[in-house]
Amino acid sequence: MEALPTDWLSLLILTFVLGMKHGFDADHLATIDGLTRYNARCQPGLARYCGTLFSLGHGAVVMAIALGVSVLAGQWAVPEWFGTLGGVISIAFLVVLGSLNLSAVLRAEPHEIVQPIGLKGRLLGNLRHVSHPGLIALVGSLFALSFDTLSQAAFFALTATQFGGWQHALLLAVLFMLGMLLTDGINGLWIARLIARADQVALVASRVMGLVVSGVSLLVAAFGAAKMLSPAVDAWSDGKELLFGFLLVVIIAVSFLAAVRLTRRVVPA
């Protein structure tokens, strides 16, 4: 669980950055990838908007939770174990997701496109293959019904109540959704563009992003574990949450650009 700053402006910026980082979650990427590829065959005009619709549904649940928690904030105190349990669950999921995506890249045949691997998407059954904007948003909303997302929204709301009422909690939730909307929306557009281009382009790009998603997941998990196990690391990282968030987003964004450059060398645009 992130330690949120007590300065309002820093909190606003950090919330937006955390939304961007959340949008790069391997489960998000895998599900948006699948929805985009499915709709590229049956609803080409909708395919490029799958990431955007997914984020809107996801963000709607985050806003509802933030509003509810902000209203009940005066009647509920966060248990001390809540943040620890959230951190452990998040680290475990990141390790599993990072390992699965790394394995997918290493085991892929030279002619195979590496598709992101997620865990939550497998629980959705036929909802992974829908072609209606409302149903795609529903998939995003169902993804928000997880412990890590629920706990993060709750902590945003509880922190926001220190500065005012439900309006502050709603603003944080909207910023989180906008950050997620930016990354997931771009991801959906990019996948749709790759599908429309040559196969060799997708081969190169899918491997680059598979390695990046895996590496970032494992790195964040290792750092989170180090903070929990080492008071020295925890003390050193205190107050640097915004910096770390920016660094992760920059690393992933640069990787996206590198993948685009590599694909252009393979097949000219």
N, C-alpha and C positions, 0 to 999 in steps of 0.2 A: 504493500500500500504506500502510495506517495505521501511524503510529509508536505503538506500544503503551506505556502507562505502566509503570513499575517498581513502583509501589505496588499491592499485591494488591487492596485494596478498589476503587481507581479502575479497575483492570483488569477486575474483575467487572462494575462498572457500565457501563464502556465497551463490553464485549463484548455485554451485553444491548441497549444502544442501537444498536450496529452491526447486531445481528440485526434490530431493528425497521427500521432504515434499509434493510437488505438486502431485507426483505419488501416494500418499496415500489419495488423494481427494476421497470422497465417490462416486462421479459420475464416476471417473476412475475405482474404485474397482467394482462398480455395473456393469458397461459395460463390463469390462474384465471378470468378473465372468460369465455373460451371454454368451459372445462369447466363453469362454472356455468350458462351459457346453454344448453349442450347438454343437461345433466341436468335443467334446468327443464322441458324438453319431454318427456323420457322417464323420468326418475327424480326427480320434484319433491322427494321427501323427502330425497334425497341432495344436491341442488344447494347448499343452504346450508352444507354441510360440505366442499365442494371445496377451499377455501382451507386449512382445517385439515389435511385429509388430504395435500394437496400439501406443506405445511410439515413434517409428520411424516416423510414420505419423504425430503425434502431434508435435514432435520436428522439423520436416521439415518446418511446418508453422511458428513456433517460430523463426527459423533461417531466413526465408524469411522476416518476419516482422522486425526483428532486423537489417537486412541489409538495408531494405528500409528506416527505420527511421534514421539509421546512415547516410545515404546519404542525407536525407532531414533535418538533425539536424540543420544545419546552417540557414535554412529558416523557422523553426518552433519553437516557444517557448511554453512550456507546460503551459496551463492555471492553475491557482491556484486551481480551483474547480475540476480538473481532478483527482488528488489523493484522494480528499475527497469523490467524487462520487464512485470511485473504491473501497474505503474502506467500504462505506455503502452497496454497492451491495454485496461485499464479505461476510460481516457480516450477511446480510440477508440470503444469500444462505447457509452459514454454520449453522445458526440456524434452517432453514427448514430441511436441510439434517440430522443434528444431531438429531432433534426431530423425523423425520420419521424413522431413523434407530433404535433409542431407542424404539419407539413404535413397530417396527417389532420384536425386541427381546422379549419384554414383552408380546406380543400377540401370539407369536408362540406356537403351541401345542408341547408337549414333543417329539412327533415323527417327527416333521417338522424341516427341515434344514432352518436356517435363511440366506436369501440371501440379500446382500447389496442393498439398495434402492438409486437410482439416479434420477435426474431431467432431465438432458440433454438427456440421453439415450432414454427417452420416445418420444422425438421429431424425432428420427431417423427412426421410423417405421420398415420396413423389413431389414434395414441395421444392426439391432441388431442381425440378424441371417444370417451371411454370412460365406462362407467357402473358400474364396480365399485370399491369402496373401495380394494382392493389395487392396482388398475391406476392409480388417481389418485395414490396414494402412490408408485407406480413412476415416474410422470411427474416428480414432485418429486425423486426420487432421481437420475433421469437429468439433471435440471437442475444438480445439484450436481457433475456430472462436467465442470466447466469450469475453465479456468485460474484465473480470479479467485477462485472459491469454494475450489478446492483449495489455492491459495497462502495464502488467508486462514486456512483451517483449520490449515495447516502452521505459520504464524506464531503462531497462538494456542497451539498445542501446544508449540512451541519456547520461547515466552515462559513458559508455565506450568511448564516443567521447571526454571526458575530458582527456583521456590517449592517444588518437590517432584516427585513422580512422576506416573504416569499419572492418578491421581485428580484432580489439579489440571487437567490437560488435559481430562478428561472433564467436569468441572464447567463449564469455560469453553464447551465445545461445547454442553452442555445449556442454558446461559444464552443462547447465540447462537440456538439453536433456539427457545427460549421467546419471545425478542424477535421473531423472524420469525413464529412461530406467532400472536402477538398481532395483528400487522398483516395478515398474509395471511388469518387467520381472520376478522377484521373485514371485510376486503375482500370475501371470499366471501359473508358474510352480507348485506352492503350491496348487492351486485349482485343477489342473490336477491330482496331486498326491492324493488329498483327494477323488476325484471322483473315482479313481481306487481302493480305499481302502474301508473298511467296513462303513456302514451307520452311526454307532454310533460314529465313529471318526469324521465324518463331522458334526454331531449334536453338539458335544462339541466344536469343533474348530469354527464353524460358530457363536455360541453364544459369545464366547470370543472375536472374532474379531468384531462382531456387536456392542458389548458394547464399545470396544476401539475406533472404528471409530466414534461412536456417542459421546462418552465422549471427544475425542480430538476436534471434530468439535465444540461442544458447548463451550469448554474451550477456543479455539482460538477466537471464536466469542465474548465471554465475555471479553477477554483481549483486543481485538481490539476496542470494544465499550468503555472500560475503558480508553484507550489511547485517544480516540476522545473526551470524555466527561470530562476527568480530566487532566489538565496541569501537575499536580504533577506526575501522573502515566506516562505520556508521557515523562517528563523530566527524570524520573528514568529509563525508558526503553531505552533511547537514547544511542546508542552505544553497546547495548546488543543483537542486532538482530542475530548475529552469534551464540551466546550462546543459545538463545531461539530456533533457528532452530535445533541445535544439540540435545537439550533436547527433542523436539517433535519427532525427528527421533529415538532417543534412546528409548523413551517410547513405540513407535509403534513397533520397532524391538524387544524389550523385550517381548511385548505382543504376537508377532508372535511366539517367542520361547516358551513362556508359553503355548500357544495353542498347539504347537507340543508336549510338555511334557505331557500335559493333555491327548491328544489323544493316546499317547503311553501307558499311564496307563490304558486307556479304552480297547484298542486292541493292543497287542504287535506287533511290526514291524516284 
